[in-house]
Amino acid sequence: MAQQTVLFTTLPRGLVVNTATLPVSVFVSPRLYDADRLGMFPDWLDWTGRLAERGLVLTFRCGPNTRIVEIDRDVLRPDLWRAMFKQDTYVRSHAFRDYAERAVFSYPVRAALSVIKSTYQEASVALALPQRESDQGQDDERYSPNRQILKGLLSGLAINWNDREGERLRDSYREQVRSMRFLRAAARYDPAWLGPDGTFKTMPPAGGGNAADFRHLVAQQFALYTHMPQGAPVRENPPDFETLIDFHQGLTSLMSYPELLRALGLAFDFELPVDFVATTPFDQPGRLAIVDVPRRQWVTPTRTVPNAPPQETAYLHFAGGDPNNPSRLFTTAPGILGGGLQELEVFGLLNLEPGRFGLAQVDVESGMHKTTLLAEAWQDSRPGPSFPDHPEVFDETTTLPSLRSGGFSFYADARALRLMRAFQTQKGLNASVEQGAAPARPFFAEDLVQGYRVDVWDGHTNAWHSLHRRRCTYDIGGVPFEPDGESEGYTQLAAAQSAPDPDNPPPNDLYLNESMAR
């Protein structure tokens, strides 16, 4: 028999200062079980229409205070819901996707960028000098002085990938990440180690053993990341498009479109009175939650508040700044205040510590591909390029490939480790929901953030410019929807995995680039 769980999650809407009311949003998350068509869940077959007709009343709780509020029905668009979801919309019985045991392959962008920079810096000096006489037999083309210099500069960068050795490296990497996934703090660099551009100030000089070992470690991680097993081509293993995307996935895809969420009744905005939300110390969060849905009559057997523990969110509401003219601040509390984190990650904005984030001005991946391929060409086991006719004028074979730029790339160090830590956290939070038990702790900002909006400061216009501004016109099954004014999207984390192959199932590893935006 069809069953459902409905979660109501409250969160402060951004970070606000000295507002007359306190803006919050409530998100509705259904979990449907034990039936495979939406027609078996009458509450959701015409969810927006029911809300528009009957309304919805929610009870907020903050400390000892409760407050009953009603949603705004004027923003609802039942026709959009009916255009998206039908009687026969496929429903996959909800199951939590547990990624906690998966390895996440990545490579250190900052280290790779530092390797590329140091290699090209040394080459710009060493290979620009006039051709010198070789101490070794000049009749042997391989012992041209500049060729020896170039070979030393590339020492350690050769990959020589083969699948058998690659699988051994993957097994070794998986063992390493298993031992790191429970770390509460990801690695960070001491800013004193870094130059103005974010690369390492000191690198082992090329040609030495330390330099070769370091470059080999970076190249090896890069090789693991760029050699993801491919699985079977889609034409050989086509998915069942009737069941590829279900109702839950359809709702998840809407999270990128805030206007649609509100028009469909999946997110509600409220303005809470200042005196309802208790003030807090700056380092001791309070808790906000929806604890009841008065007068709501569910058709399908439903687990939700008040017959299930509420989903509480930690918030801060305090006055600070100038003692004579303090500013009152309201926002979601960061995880460092009780969410199991040992570092400040999000506080209204992403905390861009120089030791954890950086900007790359060249295309790091193409630079690594070019230098590793060149390193392989100059190995002892290979003869190297043919000797030029007039090396005393110019030897085009003793140069490094040109670098390219795809614009600025914003990267985050140890991003894979942070993702694995998030998987562990999500698994624990989900266990409480499935067991019907009160969560061990409330949600913090890092639990709720789904992505970031990137703004760039332009010194010419002296203004911030969003990379996500958009003016949207939607057409859903012939039903138009054009929200007023502009809106913003956001950049989301995107991890890749191998395509499935029934005959030779690939590993279920994930692959994540440290670049967050570009």
Backbone torsions as a table, in degrees:
resi	resn	phi	psi	omega
1	MET	NA	140.1	-178.4
2	ALA	-61.3	139.0	176.6
3	GLN	-139.1	164.7	-180.0
4	GLN	-154.4	152.6	171.0
5	THR	-120.1	134.2	179.5
6	VAL	-123.0	120.3	-178.3
7	LEU	-104.6	138.9	175.0
8	PHE	-118.5	116.7	-176.9
9	THR	-114.7	126.5	-179.4
10	THR	-103.4	140.0	172.6
11	LEU	-151.6	142.6	173.3
12	PRO	-56.9	141.9	-176.7
13	ARG	-88.6	86.9	180.0
14	GLY	81.0	-156.6	177.6
15	LEU	-119.8	120.0	-176.2
16	VAL	-122.1	150.9	-178.5
17	VAL	-129.7	127.3	173.3
18	ASN	57.1	37.8	176.8
19	THR	-85.8	153.6	-178.5
20	ALA	-70.0	-30.0	173.8
21	THR	-130.5	170.1	-177.3
22	LEU	-110.4	112.5	-175.7
23	PRO	-78.0	130.2	175.4
24	VAL	-134.8	158.7	173.9
25	SER	-125.1	150.1	176.5
26	VAL	-122.0	125.8	-179.7
27	PHE	-106.1	137.6	-178.9
28	VAL	-104.8	126.9	-177.4
29	SER	-128.9	104.8	176.7
30	PRO	-86.5	145.7	171.8
31	ARG	-125.8	114.0	-175.1
32	LEU	-104.3	141.1	-174.5
33	TYR	-134.0	151.4	162.6
34	ASP	66.8	24.8	169.6
35	ALA	-157.3	148.8	-170.9
36	ASP	-110.0	8.5	176.6
37	ARG	-134.6	144.0	-175.0
38	LEU	-65.2	-25.2	177.5
39	GLY	-60.4	-18.7	178.5
40	MET	-82.0	-2.5	-179.9
41	PHE	-124.4	81.3	-174.6
42	PRO	-56.5	-30.1	179.6
43	ASP	-62.4	-29.0	-173.7
44	TRP	-108.6	-9.7	179.1
45	LEU	-62.6	-37.4	176.9
46	ASP	-137.3	56.2	-174.3
47	TRP	-55.9	-50.4	-176.5
48	THR	-67.4	-38.1	178.1
49	GLY	-62.6	-40.9	177.8
50	ARG	-64.7	-40.1	178.2
51	LEU	-64.2	-42.9	-179.0
52	ALA	-64.3	-34.1	-177.4
53	GLU	-80.8	-42.2	-170.9
54	ARG	-111.7	-13.1	-177.2
55	GLY	75.0	-177.9	177.6
56	LEU	-153.1	130.7	-179.8
57	VAL	-112.9	133.6	-179.2
58	LEU	-123.6	148.7	177.1
59	THR	-112.1	115.9	174.3
60	PHE	-84.8	147.2	170.6
61	ARG	-129.7	133.7	174.1
62	CYS	-138.5	107.7	-174.9
63	GLY	61.4	-130.4	179.2
64	PRO	-83.6	-7.0	-174.2
65	ASN	-91.1	142.6	171.8
66	THR	-127.6	153.8	-179.9
67	ARG	-149.5	129.9	179.9
68	ILE	-95.6	129.8	-179.2
69	VAL	-131.7	155.7	178.5
70	GLU	-116.6	143.6	-178.1
71	ILE	-71.5	159.1	174.9
72	ASP	-85.7	113.4	-177.1
73	ARG	-83.1	-15.0	-175.0
74	ASP	-65.9	-25.8	-177.0
75	VAL	-84.7	-7.5	-172.6
76	LEU	-76.6	143.8	178.3
77	ARG	-128.5	83.7	179.9
78	PRO	-57.9	-30.3	-178.7
79	ASP	-64.5	-30.9	177.4
80	LEU	-67.9	-43.2	178.8
81	TRP	-60.7	-45.6	-177.4
82	ARG	-66.2	-27.7	177.2
83	ALA	-73.8	-28.1	-177.2
84	MET	-88.6	-43.9	-168.6
85	PHE	-118.9	130.7	-174.1
86	LYS	-122.1	175.5	177.9
87	GLN	-55.4	-39.4	-174.9
88	ASP	-99.0	13.5	175.9
89	THR	-56.6	130.8	-175.9
90	TYR	-70.3	136.4	177.1
91	VAL	-124.9	120.2	173.4
92	ARG	-93.7	123.9	-179.0
93	SER	-50.1	125.8	-170.4
94	HIS	-59.4	132.2	175.2
95	ALA	-141.7	130.3	179.3
96	PHE	-66.3	131.8	177.7
97	ARG	-88.2	109.8	-175.8
98	ASP	-91.3	108.4	178.2
99	TYR	-103.7	8.2	-170.7
100	ALA	-63.6	-26.6	-177.7
101	GLU	-97.1	1.9	-178.1
102	ARG	-82.8	146.2	172.0
103	ALA	-83.2	143.2	177.4
104	VAL	-115.7	111.4	-178.8
105	PHE	-86.4	136.4	177.9
106	SER	-154.7	-176.2	173.4
107	TYR	-145.1	151.1	-174.7
108	PRO	-77.8	104.6	-177.4
109	VAL	-62.2	-41.7	-178.8
110	ARG	-62.1	-43.2	179.0
111	ALA	-66.3	-41.8	178.7
112	ALA	-63.6	-41.7	178.6
113	LEU	-63.6	-38.6	178.7
114	SER	-66.5	-39.0	177.3
115	VAL	-63.1	-47.0	179.9
116	ILE	-61.0	-46.5	-177.7
117	LYS	-61.7	-48.3	-177.4
118	SER	-65.1	-37.0	178.7
119	THR	-62.3	-46.5	-177.8
120	TYR	-72.5	-32.7	177.1
121	GLN	-64.3	-47.8	-179.3
122	GLU	-65.6	-38.2	179.8
123	ALA	-65.8	-35.4	-177.1
124	SER	-63.7	-24.6	177.7
125	VAL	-94.0	-53.8	-172.5
126	ALA	-65.1	-39.4	-176.3
127	LEU	-89.2	-8.3	178.7
128	ALA	-86.4	-16.2	179.8
129	LEU	-71.8	156.2	179.1
130	PRO	-57.7	153.3	179.2
131	GLN	-60.8	131.1	179.7
132	ARG	-105.6	162.3	177.8
133	GLU	-75.1	142.4	-179.6
134	SER	-83.9	144.4	175.3
135	ASP	-77.6	-14.7	-177.3
136	GLN	-104.5	-177.5	-175.1
137	GLY	-58.8	115.8	-176.1
138	GLN	-72.9	-13.6	178.2
139	ASP	-74.7	-15.9	-179.6
140	ASP	-93.3	113.9	-174.6
141	GLU	-59.3	-30.8	-175.9
142	ARG	-66.6	-16.5	-175.0
143	TYR	-103.0	25.0	169.5
144	SER	-59.3	133.1	-177.6
145	PRO	-52.8	-45.5	-179.4
146	ASN	-65.4	-31.2	177.0
147	ARG	-68.2	-37.0	176.3
148	GLN	-65.4	-39.8	179.7
149	ILE	-63.7	-47.6	-178.4
150	LEU	-62.3	-40.4	179.1
151	LYS	-62.4	-39.2	177.5
152	GLY	-67.1	-39.2	179.0
153	LEU	-61.8	-32.2	-176.7
154	LEU	-94.2	1.9	-176.8
155	SER	-57.6	128.6	177.9
156	GLY	95.6	-15.2	-175.2
157	LEU	-88.4	-11.4	179.4
158	ALA	-66.5	136.9	-178.0
159	ILE	-102.5	-48.2	-179.4
160	ASN	53.5	54.5	-174.5
161	TRP	-67.6	135.9	165.1
162	ASN	-142.2	151.7	-169.4
163	ASP	-64.5	-36.1	-177.9
164	ARG	-67.3	-47.6	177.7
165	GLU	-67.0	-34.2	178.8
166	GLY	-61.8	-39.9	179.3
167	GLU	-67.7	-34.1	176.0
168	ARG	-64.7	-41.2	178.4
169	LEU	-65.1	-38.7	178.2
170	ARG	-62.1	-43.9	178.7
171	ASP	-60.1	-42.2	179.1
172	SER	-64.0	-41.4	-179.7
173	TYR	-65.0	-42.0	-180.0
174	ARG	-60.5	-39.2	178.2
175	GLU	-64.0	-39.6	179.6
176	GLN	-64.7	-43.7	-176.2
177	VAL	-71.7	-28.7	176.8
178	ARG	-60.8	-34.8	-178.9
179	SER	-79.0	-13.4	-176.4
180	MET	-105.0	-12.7	-170.0
181	ARG	-68.9	-16.4	-179.5
182	PHE	-96.4	3.3	177.5
183	LEU	-65.2	136.2	-178.0
184	ARG	-84.7	-19.3	179.7
185	ALA	-128.9	131.5	177.5
186	ALA	-82.0	159.0	-178.1
187	ALA	-62.5	146.8	173.2
188	ARG	-140.6	157.8	-179.1
189	TYR	-99.4	145.2	172.7
190	ASP	-69.0	123.0	-179.7
191	PRO	-54.7	-24.9	179.1
192	ALA	-66.4	-20.0	179.8
193	TRP	-82.0	-12.1	-168.3
194	LEU	-107.8	144.2	175.5
195	GLY	-82.1	178.5	-179.6
196	PRO	-58.2	-28.3	-179.5
197	ASP	-91.1	3.6	177.3
198	GLY	90.3	-7.1	177.1
199	THR	-83.4	167.3	-178.2
200	PHE	-67.6	134.2	178.3
201	LYS	-65.2	-38.4	-175.5
202	THR	-119.8	127.7	176.2
203	MET	-126.8	146.0	176.8
204	PRO	-58.6	134.5	-178.8
205	PRO	-61.1	137.9	-178.2
206	ALA	-59.4	146.4	178.4
207	GLY	97.8	-21.0	179.6
208	GLY	-87.7	165.7	-178.5
209	GLY	-64.9	-40.1	179.8
210	ASN	-62.1	-42.1	179.1
211	ALA	-63.3	-43.6	-178.8
212	ALA	-63.7	-41.5	-179.7
213	ASP	-65.2	-43.6	-179.3
214	PHE	-64.6	-45.7	-179.7
215	ARG	-65.2	-36.5	179.1
216	HIS	-65.5	-38.7	178.9
217	LEU	-63.4	-44.9	179.0
218	VAL	-65.2	-45.3	-179.5
219	ALA	-62.8	-36.6	-179.4
220	GLN	-65.6	-44.1	177.7
221	GLN	-65.1	-38.1	177.6
222	PHE	-63.4	-40.6	179.9
223	ALA	-64.8	-42.3	178.4
224	LEU	-61.3	-41.7	-178.6
225	TYR	-67.7	-39.2	-173.7
226	THR	-89.3	1.4	178.4
227	HIS	-118.6	53.9	176.4
228	MET	-67.7	130.8	176.0
229	PRO	-55.2	140.5	-169.0
230	GLN	-87.4	-22.5	-173.8
231	GLY	69.7	-164.3	-177.9
232	ALA	-93.5	142.7	174.7
233	PRO	-58.8	149.5	-177.9
234	VAL	-58.6	-36.2	-178.1
235	ARG	-65.2	-24.4	179.4
236	GLU	-92.4	-19.2	-179.2
237	ASN	-140.9	64.3	-175.8
238	PRO	-66.8	142.7	177.9
239	PRO	-75.4	163.5	173.6
240	ASP	-84.0	101.5	-174.5
241	PHE	-67.3	-17.6	177.4
242	GLU	-69.5	-27.6	-176.8
243	THR	-123.7	11.8	-176.0
244	LEU	-64.6	-45.4	-179.2
245	ILE	-120.3	126.4	-178.7
246	ASP	-107.9	-177.5	-176.8
247	PHE	-55.9	-45.8	-179.0
248	HIS	-62.0	-43.7	179.6
249	GLN	-66.7	-34.1	176.4
250	GLY	-61.8	-44.0	177.4
251	LEU	-64.2	-40.5	-179.8
252	THR	-61.4	-38.9	-179.0
253	SER	-64.0	-23.5	-179.3
254	LEU	-75.3	-11.7	-176.9
255	MET	-62.9	-19.2	178.6
256	SER	-79.4	-5.0	-173.0
257	TYR	-127.7	83.6	-174.9
258	PRO	-55.8	-36.0	-178.8
259	GLU	-65.2	-38.7	178.7
260	LEU	-66.9	-39.7	179.2
261	LEU	-56.7	-42.6	-178.0
262	ARG	-74.2	-37.0	178.8
263	ALA	-68.2	-28.1	-178.5
264	LEU	-91.9	-6.0	-179.5
265	GLY	77.8	29.5	175.6
266	LEU	-101.3	-11.4	174.9
267	ALA	-143.9	137.1	-179.8
268	PHE	-125.2	139.3	177.9
269	ASP	-105.4	138.1	178.3
270	PHE	-136.3	156.9	172.7
271	GLU	-116.9	109.9	-178.6
272	LEU	-89.7	143.1	176.1
273	PRO	-62.3	144.6	-179.0
274	VAL	-59.4	-38.4	-176.6
275	ASP	-77.7	-8.0	176.3
276	PHE	-80.2	-36.6	-176.8
277	VAL	-89.5	110.2	-175.3
278	ALA	-59.6	142.4	174.9
279	THR	-72.8	154.5	-177.4
280	THR	-131.9	156.9	164.8
281	PRO	-62.5	161.4	-176.9
282	PHE	-68.3	-15.7	-177.5
283	ASP	-122.3	13.8	179.3
284	GLN	-132.6	97.3	-174.2
285	PRO	-67.2	154.5	166.4
286	GLY	-97.1	-175.8	-177.7
287	ARG	-131.7	135.9	176.4
288	LEU	-119.7	143.3	178.6
289	ALA	-162.5	157.1	165.9
290	ILE	-90.3	123.2	-174.3
291	VAL	-114.9	-5.4	179.7
292	ASP	-160.4	155.2	174.1
293	VAL	-126.3	76.5	-173.2
294	PRO	-58.8	140.8	173.4
295	ARG	68.6	2.8	177.6
296	ARG	-79.1	123.2	178.6
297	GLN	-106.9	109.5	179.9
298	TRP	-84.7	136.4	179.5
299	VAL	-79.5	-44.3	179.1
300	THR	-87.0	142.6	175.4
301	PRO	-51.5	125.0	-167.0
302	THR	-132.4	136.5	170.9
303	ARG	-106.7	115.1	178.4
304	THR	-161.7	176.6	176.9
305	VAL	-64.7	144.8	6.4
306	PRO	-89.8	4.6	-177.6
307	ASN	-90.5	11.4	175.1
308	ALA	-143.6	152.7	-179.7
309	PRO	-60.1	141.0	179.0
310	PRO	-73.1	157.4	174.4
311	GLN	-91.6	102.6	-175.1
312	GLU	-88.6	146.1	178.0
313	THR	-120.7	132.3	178.6
314	ALA	-80.4	134.2	-179.9
315	TYR	-133.3	162.3	172.2
316	LEU	-120.7	138.3	179.0
317	HIS	-147.7	94.6	-173.0
318	PHE	-146.5	164.4	177.4
319	ALA	-106.2	139.1	-178.6
320	GLY	-155.3	-175.8	-179.5
321	GLY	91.2	-140.5	-177.9
322	ASP	-62.3	119.6	-179.2
323	PRO	-57.8	-30.2	-179.1
324	ASN	-81.4	-19.8	179.5
325	ASN	-147.0	66.9	-173.4
326	PRO	-67.8	152.2	176.3
327	SER	-105.1	136.5	-179.4
328	ARG	-96.9	126.1	-173.9
329	LEU	-116.8	142.8	178.4
330	PHE	-138.3	126.3	-179.4
331	THR	-165.9	171.3	173.0
332	THR	-71.9	137.6	-177.2
333	ALA	-73.2	141.3	177.1
334	PRO	-75.0	156.0	-175.6
335	GLY	-65.6	-15.8	179.0
336	ILE	-67.6	-16.3	-178.5
337	LEU	-96.7	24.0	176.0
338	GLY	139.3	2.3	-179.4
339	GLY	-96.1	15.5	177.1
340	GLY	83.9	9.9	179.6
341	LEU	-102.9	151.5	178.7
342	GLN	-109.8	10.9	-179.1
343	GLU	-145.3	150.7	178.8
344	LEU	-81.8	115.1	-179.3
345	GLU	-102.7	-48.2	-175.6
346	VAL	-132.6	129.0	171.8
347	PHE	-145.6	79.8	-171.9
348	GLY	76.2	-49.2	175.2
349	LEU	-119.5	160.7	173.7
350	LEU	-71.8	132.3	-177.9
351	ASN	-79.2	99.1	-173.2
352	LEU	-87.5	70.6	176.1
353	GLU	-67.7	134.2	179.4
354	PRO	-60.0	-25.5	179.9
355	GLY	-81.6	-1.0	-179.2
356	ARG	-126.4	-18.0	-177.5
357	PHE	-135.0	155.2	179.6
358	GLY	-157.9	172.2	177.1
359	LEU	-119.0	132.5	174.5
360	ALA	-106.9	133.1	-177.9
361	GLN	-101.1	-0.6	174.7
362	VAL	-125.6	164.1	176.1
363	ASP	-76.4	102.1	-173.4
364	VAL	-65.2	-41.4	-175.5
365	GLU	-68.1	-42.0	178.0
366	SER	-67.2	-35.7	176.8
367	GLY	-62.7	-41.7	178.2
368	MET	-67.5	-42.5	178.9
369	HIS	-59.1	-45.6	-176.7
370	LYS	-66.3	-44.5	-176.9
371	THR	-71.6	-36.0	179.1
372	THR	-69.5	-37.7	177.0
373	LEU	-66.8	-39.3	178.5
374	LEU	-66.1	-39.2	178.6
375	ALA	-61.0	-39.7	178.8
376	GLU	-64.6	-34.0	-179.8
377	ALA	-69.1	-23.3	-176.1
378	TRP	-103.4	18.1	178.3
379	GLN	-72.4	158.2	-179.4
380	ASP	-58.0	-31.2	-176.0
381	SER	-77.4	-3.4	-178.7
382	ARG	-122.0	147.9	-176.0
383	PRO	-73.3	-19.4	-176.3
384	GLY	81.9	172.4	-178.3
385	PRO	-64.2	158.8	177.5
386	SER	-62.9	148.8	-178.6
387	PHE	-74.6	136.8	-179.7
388	PRO	-70.7	161.9	-179.8
389	ASP	-68.4	-36.5	-176.7
390	HIS	-131.2	72.0	-177.7
391	PRO	-64.2	-22.1	179.5
392	GLU	-71.2	-17.9	176.3
393	VAL	-92.1	-55.9	178.2
394	PHE	-164.8	131.3	176.7
395	ASP	-112.0	98.4	-176.2
396	GLU	-67.9	-11.8	179.5
397	THR	-83.7	-11.5	179.0
398	THR	-106.8	50.7	175.3
399	THR	-130.3	159.7	175.0
400	LEU	-94.0	150.8	-179.9
401	PRO	-66.5	151.0	180.0
402	SER	-69.7	143.5	177.3
403	LEU	-89.1	154.7	177.6
404	ARG	-122.2	164.0	177.9
405	SER	-130.2	134.7	173.2
406	GLY	-107.3	23.9	-174.6
407	GLY	98.0	-178.2	178.3
408	PHE	-70.1	140.3	173.7
409	SER	-119.2	124.3	-179.6
410	PHE	-95.7	119.2	-174.4
411	TYR	-123.0	159.3	179.9
412	ALA	-124.1	127.2	178.0
413	ASP	-68.9	148.9	174.8
414	ALA	52.9	37.0	-177.0
415	ARG	-65.7	-35.6	179.1
416	ALA	-63.7	-40.8	179.8
417	LEU	-64.4	-40.1	178.1
418	ARG	-64.7	-38.3	178.7
419	LEU	-65.9	-42.8	178.8
420	MET	-62.8	-37.1	176.9
421	ARG	-64.7	-39.3	178.4
422	ALA	-64.2	-37.8	177.8
423	PHE	-60.5	-42.4	178.7
424	GLN	-62.0	-43.3	-179.4
425	THR	-63.5	-46.0	-178.3
426	GLN	-62.4	-37.6	179.1
427	LYS	-61.6	-43.4	179.4
428	GLY	-66.8	-41.9	179.6
429	LEU	-65.5	-39.3	179.9
430	ASN	-67.6	-35.2	-179.5
431	ALA	-58.7	-38.1	178.9
432	SER	-63.7	-42.0	-179.7
433	VAL	-63.8	-46.5	-176.0
434	GLU	-68.9	-30.1	179.1
435	GLN	-86.3	-5.8	-177.9
436	GLY	67.9	25.6	-177.7
437	ALA	-104.0	156.7	176.6
438	ALA	-67.0	132.1	179.0
439	PRO	-59.4	150.8	-180.0
440	ALA	-66.5	-23.8	-179.4
441	ARG	-155.0	163.1	176.5
442	PRO	-76.2	173.0	172.3
443	PHE	-74.4	142.7	172.5
444	PHE	-116.3	175.4	-173.6
445	ALA	-54.8	-44.4	-176.0
446	GLU	-65.9	-24.6	177.1
447	ASP	-73.0	-25.5	-170.4
448	LEU	-105.1	-19.2	-178.6
449	VAL	-67.7	127.9	179.1
450	GLN	-105.8	-11.4	-180.0
451	GLY	176.9	-173.6	-176.0
452	TYR	-134.0	147.8	172.3
453	ARG	-101.1	126.3	-175.1
454	VAL	-100.7	123.1	173.8
455	ASP	-114.3	142.5	-178.7
456	VAL	-117.8	131.8	177.8
457	TRP	-84.4	127.5	179.2
458	ASP	-108.4	113.1	-178.2
459	GLY	-68.7	-17.6	179.0
460	HIS	-76.6	-43.9	179.9
461	THR	-92.0	-9.4	-176.3
462	ASN	53.6	50.0	-178.9
463	ALA	-151.9	156.4	172.5
464	TRP	-85.7	142.6	179.0
465	HIS	-128.6	124.2	180.0
466	SER	-78.1	140.6	174.0
467	LEU	-86.9	2.0	-171.9
468	HIS	-124.4	6.9	178.8
469	ARG	-64.4	141.2	179.9
470	ARG	-155.3	154.3	171.2
471	ARG	-118.5	115.6	-167.9
472	CYS	-104.6	140.4	166.0
473	THR	-128.0	119.1	-176.9
474	TYR	-102.7	148.3	171.2
475	ASP	-135.9	108.2	-175.2
476	ILE	-116.3	103.9	-179.2
477	GLY	59.3	33.2	-179.3
478	GLY	87.1	-2.0	178.2
479	VAL	-95.5	117.3	-178.4
480	PRO	-81.4	150.6	176.1
481	PHE	-150.3	117.7	-179.2
482	GLU	-128.9	98.5	179.5
483	PRO	-63.0	154.2	178.0
484	ASP	-72.3	138.8	172.4
485	GLY	68.4	-162.0	-178.2
486	GLU	-96.1	161.8	175.1
487	SER	-138.7	-178.1	177.8
488	GLU	-133.4	139.0	168.1
489	GLY	-91.1	-157.9	176.7
490	TYR	-160.3	160.3	178.1
491	THR	-88.6	134.8	-176.1
492	GLN	-117.1	154.8	174.7
493	LEU	-66.5	137.4	179.5
494	ALA	-135.7	108.0	175.7
495	ALA	-103.4	146.8	-178.3
496	ALA	-109.7	159.3	172.5
497	GLN	-146.9	164.4	-177.6
498	SER	-64.7	147.0	173.3
499	ALA	-66.1	147.9	-179.9
500	PRO	-67.4	155.1	177.4
501	ASP	-149.4	102.4	-176.2
502	PRO	-58.5	-32.2	-176.5
503	ASP	-80.6	-27.8	-178.9
504	ASN	-146.0	74.9	-173.2
505	PRO	-56.5	125.6	178.4
506	PRO	-77.1	164.4	175.7
507	PRO	-60.3	154.1	-177.8
508	ASN	-94.2	29.2	178.7
509	ASP	-66.8	156.9	174.1
510	LEU	-108.9	153.0	-179.5
511	TYR	-126.4	124.4	-173.9
512	LEU	-133.1	125.6	176.0
513	ASN	-82.2	145.9	177.4
514	GLU	-76.9	-11.9	176.2
515	SER	-72.5	127.1	-178.5
516	MET	-99.5	-29.3	-178.7
517	ALA	-158.9	162.5	-174.8
518	ARG	-149.0	NA	NA
